[in-house]
Amino acid sequence: MESGEERPRRYELLDSLRGVALVSMILYHFLWDCVYLFHLPVSWFSGSIGDLWQKSICYTFILLSGFCSGIGRHPVKRGWIVTAAGALITIVTLLVTPRQRVLFGVLTLLGASMLITGTSQKVLKKIPPVAGVIGCLLLFWVWMPAGDGYVNWFFKDIPLPKTWYHGYLGAFFGFPPSWFFSTDYFPLFPWVFLFLTGYFLYHWIGNSSGFRRYGTLKIPLFSKVGKNSLLVYMIHQPVLYGGLLLWEELFA
């Protein structure tokens, strides 16, 4: 580290919140495996409650990742590591459980978003944080229905060119062809804008006295999970699936 360069602080509150989101995700995936892989009848899980639960996890995790990208050092290096982890999950699911394959899942999104923010620092820092938060939230809303062939524009549905919905590259950007399938799908559009919302939110409030004061708050168990978020994410599904298989063999 160069002389005079301040090392970024570690805010335990962010680790704790990330840990809460991860534990919620593990519980959600446990029930998902029970319902869709082991055919356990849980009617409410497939309805609006399950959908709301899933969205709460996704929104929190992506927003927090964007927020933390404003703190961490070496965002490009981190982006490549997370991208590689996402590629590993894709390869494993294609080989082991192709019917539950993961193509362009959340780790691929986060890795790509980290690379974008890491290589665009000079441009992003010229944007006022408040304008960045508002603008990225607006863009997130505009591009939200892109997977269905249109965007929101002044509360009107504007169709997108059908030629965009072609191949895996289109699916990566958020324009999936009709044959595309993935059990965990987070394309660049619109989700990169939620990530960037978190990035600008940090630059808006990250240096405030209130954040510096309350950012040190810690929930011990969740904080520990949050500090090891990538490892926990990588191993939780194999552990859950293996445990359920063992349970089925022993007690079914």
C-alpha angles and dihedrals in degrees: 000000000000119000113269094017111130116227111232114252122243110235110209092199091064091049089049094050091047088050092052090051091048094050089049089050092050091052090047093050090047090058091042090056091046093051104036103028103030097028098233109169107241104151099183093054093070093048137072094295093058091045092051090048092052093048092049089056095046096046093046095046096047094043091049092048090053091047092051092048087070090059106038128090123234097021092175092055090047089048093055091048093052091044090053090050090052091050090051091053090050092051094046094048092047090053101038107026108013092167088060094040121160115220119173093354128173095283091054089051094048092047092050091046091051090050091050094049092041094054095040101052095120092054097040093050090059091062115087107246095232091051089047093054094047094042095048092047088051092049090047090056093044094052098037096100095042090112088062093053104264145065133227113251120170088333092306126115110239112193118229124222111278089220088071091066097076133117132334094304090061090048091052092055094045103269104106120186117234093260095053118114134176131158090215112035125170110158123195092254119086100000098062087066091057089050090050090048087061091046093054091041089061091051088049100050105007094095096043119116091237094056092045090052100045095032088078092063112117137198098197103213096038092044091056091050091048093052089058096040098136094049092046091049093049097051105032099083096048089048093048094045093045092048092050092048090052091048091051092050094048103039110017 
